[in-house]
Amino acid sequence: MIWQDVVIMIGCFGFAFALIPSIKGKAKPARMSCVITICLLIMVGVSFATLGLWLSFAAEVTAIIAWGILLIQKRV
């Protein structure tokens, strides 16, 4: 394990944690913002996986799930 993987993981979990107020609140981001962000996060997550940064990849998946929840909430 390299220290950069741990630092990136903390940052990615931080981004997912920062979405909790939006998930719990009434105001949601636009659908297209959610879709674009999810696509970009998937690209970054694949990059992490191919580099063997598995902690970062797992944290990125958490952020993708959080944005996915927002997208689903926006559709409902």
Secondary structure as the mmCIF struct_conf table of DSSP 4:
data_model
#
loop_
_struct_conf.conf_type_id
_struct_conf.id
_struct_conf.beg_label_comp_id
_struct_conf.beg_label_asym_id
_struct_conf.beg_label_seq_id
_struct_conf.end_label_comp_id
_struct_conf.end_label_asym_id
_struct_conf.end_label_seq_id
HELX_RH_AL_P HELX_RH_AL_P1 TRP A 3 ALA A 18
TURN_TY1_P TURN_TY1_P1 LEU A 19 LEU A 19
HELX_RH_AL_P HELX_RH_AL_P2 ILE A 20 LYS A 24
BEND BEND1 GLY A 25 LYS A 26
HELX_RH_AL_P HELX_RH_AL_P3 ARG A 31 THR A 50
TURN_TY1_P TURN_TY1_P2 LEU A 51 GLY A 52
HELX_RH_AL_P HELX_RH_AL_P4 TRP A 54 ARG A 75
#
